Amino acid sequence: MSDDADAVEDGSAGDPAGAGSQTTEPVLYDDLSGQVALVTGANRGIGREIATNLRDLGATVYAGVRSVTYDLPDGVRRATLDVSQEGDVQDALNTVGEEAGRLDVLVNNAAVGGSGEPLHETRTADLDHAISVNLRGPTLLCKYALPPLLRQETPRIVNVSSGMGALDEPQSGGSPDYRITKTGLNGLTRYLDGEYGDQGLIANSVCPGWVRTEMGGEEADRSPAEGAATPTWLARFRDGPGGLFWRDRSVIEW
């Protein structure tokens, strides 16, 4: 299992005609001092970069990682967390609450890649694992994180998705487990916005592009820092749109 999410291939559409111009220009926090963030899969790749960025902005950052042995960025706190285990999710949120007393930002980044095979050749065990980590895990994290998030003035959830889950793109080339779960993650974002947006929650999905990580491979055209740029930007929203799918700070089609 990988502890960072990234687009396995750069399959996202560009900014659709007029989409960026139809959204309100966000107001950003320049300083996150006093705020608390939980980033899953923060020991490497995109997640590590996001955690480092939020730390540098002044936030208290918890890294949700599966092992106590994983190396973390300096100054980032550990929350041992396998997102596929509901008990771990509850324990991690309890740790954040007991130690920090609040939660302002949740970044659902941890994920596993696809099998690479078409659906009729994909093992059921691989499908189950991807659903558990890529979709059920973020849903459970939102379930338990929403109560402390909604107590804050500007709660944010950033779901690290992929263009491979975009319905506007041709869904071919294998990896049905990855594609379907990322489409589902986008559905979670839309639900969160519809259900909790009027309570102040700003929930967005983001495609980081094709990133050079363990999941993305060495041939990918983006560095982890480049992949983390837009998720970090979304985590800084003080006043801005939610319920959207972003790439390179522009709205893309679902």
N, C-alpha and C positions, 0 to 999 in steps of 0.2 A: 504493500500500500504506500502510495506517495503522500507526503504531507504538504504538497502544494498543488494548486489547481492552475491549469493553463490550457489555452487552446492548442490541441495537438496539431492542428494545421490552421493556417490563416484563411478561414473560410467565411469571414464576416463580410457583409455588404458595407459599403461606405455610407456616409451620412445620406439618408434618403432626401429627395428634393424637399427642401423647406423644413425638414424635421428639426434641425438645430435652431432655426429662426422661430419656431413655434413654442419653444421652451423658454421659461424665464431664466435670465442670467442669474446663477446662484450667488449668494453672499457667503463668503468663506470665513471660517475661523483662521486667523493667522497664528494663533497661539492656543494650544490645547491644554495648557496648564490647569490642573484641577479636574480634568476629565479622565475617564477610565475607558480603555478599549480592550476587547478580547478578540484576538486574531487566531483562527485555527490553522494548523499546518504552518507554524511560524518558525520552524527550525531550519528551513532551507528555501531556496527559490523565491517565488513571488511573495509568499507569506512572510518570509524573513525580511524581505525588503520593506513590505508594508509595516511590519512591526517596528523596524528601525526608523522608518520615516515618522511614524506617529510618536515614537519615543523622542525623536529629535524636535518634534513640535511641542513637546512638553507633557504629553499624556503619560499616565501610568498605564503600561501595556502588559497584558497577560498573554502569554503564548500557550495556546491549547495544543499540546503535543502528546504523542502516544507513549513516549518513553522518558523516564527520569534521566537517562543517559544522553539524550540529545543535547547538542550544543546550542545555546541561544545567544542572541546579541547581548552585549553588555547592557545592564540596566533594565532588561526585560524580565518579568516575573514568570515563573513556570506554573501552568495549570495542567496537570496530567490528565489527558483527555483522548479517548478513542471515541470519535463521534458516532460510531455505530453502536455504542453501548449507552443506553439511557441513564444508567446509574452514574457513569462517568460524566455525562452532560450535567446531571443534577449536582454532582460533587464539585465540578469546575465552577458552576455558577454560584454555588454556596461559598466556595473559596474566595471568589471575587467579592461577593457581598460581605463576607466576614472581614476580609482584609482591607478592602477599599471603600466599602459602604455605598457604592454606586456603580452604574454602568451606563456609559454614554454611546458607545460604538461597538457593534458586533460585525466582524468581518468573517463571513463563511468562505474560507479559502481551501480547506483540506479536501482532497479528492483523490480518486484513483482513475487511471486511464482506461481506455477501451481495449477490448480483446483484439481488435483489428480484423476480425472475421465478420462475414454477414450473419444475420440473425440465425439462420437455420444451421449454422456451424458453431454458434456461440454456446459455450457450456452454461447450463442453468445456474451453476454455482457462481460463474462470473457475473451473470445478470444480477443475481441476488446480492452479491458483494457490492457492485456498483450502485445499486438502488439504496442499499444500506448506508453507504458512505456519502455518496454524492447528493442524495435527495432526502432520505429519511433523517440522516444526521443533521443537516442544516435546518430541517423542519423542527426537529426536537430542540435544537439550540434556540431557535426563535421562540418556541413554546415556553421554554423556561427563562429566556432572557427578556421577554416582553414586559413582565411586571416591573423589574427594576429599570428597564429602559424608559418605560412610559412615565416614570416618576421624574424624568429629567426634562429640561426645557426643549432640547432639540435632539431627540434620540435618532440614531442612524443605524441602518443595517445595509451592509454592502455584500451582495452575493456574487462571488467570482464565478462567472459562467463561461460560455464559449460560443463563438460563431458556429461551431459544429452542432449546437442545439437550436440554431435559428430556423424557424419554419419558413422563412423567406429564401433560405438557401437549399440547393439540391441535397437531399439527404441520402447520399450514396457514398460508397467507399469503406464500408464496414464500420466497426466500433458502435454497434447499436446501443450497447449498454451505456457508453459515454454520452452519445448523442441524446438518447431519450431522457437520461437523468438531467442533463443540462437544460433541455426543454422544460422539464418539470421544475427545475430550479427557477427558471424565468416565470413559470406559473406561480410559484410561491411568492416571488417578488410582487407580481400583480395583485395577488390576494392580500398581501401585507399592506400594500398601498390602499386598496379598496376598503379593507376592514379597519385599519388603524391610522390612515393618513390624516383623518380629521381630528385625531388625538395628538398630532404633532410628529408622528413617525415619518421619517424620510427613508424609504427603502428603495434601493436601485440594484439592478444587475449590471455587470460589466464584463466585456470580453477583453482580456489583456493582450490578445494577439498570440502569435506563435512565438513562444519564449524558450530560450535555451536553459532548460531545466532537465532533471532526470526524466520527467514525463515528456517534455517537448523535444528533447534530443539536441545534439550538437549542431544540426543543420538549421535550426530555427533562426529567424532573422532578427529576433529581439533579445536583449539582455533582460535578466530579472528586474533590474532597476527600471527599464522602459516598461516592462509589463506591470510593475507596481505603481506607476505614475498616476494613472486614472483611478484605480481603486483608492489610493491615498487621497486624491482630490475629492472623491465622493465622500470619504470619511470626514472631510473638513466642512461639509455643507452646514451652514448656520441657518440659511433660509434658501430653499431651492426646490426644484421639482423632484417628485418621487414617482415610482411605478414605471420607470423607463429602463431601456437597455442602452448602454453607453460603450463607446470605444474611442480612444483618443479624445476624450472630453466632448464628443459629439454623440448625439442620439442616433442609434441604428435601428433597423427593423427587427421585430421579434422573429 
